[in-house]
């Protein structure tokens, strides 16, 4: 078997790296639009004619008020992704506001397309992420206070829990205009159609009654 030329391997590596994150924009601005007749399809969204863009396209006011935390998790994530903030289109960044009641939880989840940087504005949060099998599913966890910043690497399961006795507030920056969210419990036990109980009982090594109970629950989405 012949060895691949080193130049081919370098090209393959460079190509893989280039497509690991959101593509770099090819123009100054590309405001997302739902009007298919007036735009050009770029990076998942149609772009408004740049000559029709206004300052309002680059303004998001959804963080002015607290999110509604009256839910079983006691938390609310208010995203500012490209669907909510069209001016982010092709720019490779987004944000989210996370409100917590005392004891409120942003449950274990992943962002398949983005690294998250979290800053605590009010309160005390227990946060953590779990590495892949390659690093033996190691848990990295820390208690954060006002002004602290923590990073969650792309694709890894992570969580935030308000361990204080007061309301908590955090803001997150993400390295994608559309980082995606997969909430673990919702995905595993709330999938539609449901994942076979035979799969889950063997995967989690529990009785089928436990799986049936979990699949029968209402899995709330705080996003």
Secondary structure, 3 states (H helix, E strand, C coil): CCCCCHHHHHHHHHHHHHCCCCCCCCCCCCCEECCCCCEEEECCEEEECHHHCCHHHHCCCCCCCCCCCCCCCCEEEEEECCCCCHHHCCCCCEEEEEEECCCCEEEEEECCCCCEEEEEEECCEEEEEECCHHHCCCEEEEEECCCCEEEECCCCEEEEEECCCCCEEEEEEECCCCCCCEEHHHHHHCCCCCCCHHHHHHHHCCCHHHHHHHHCCCCCCCC
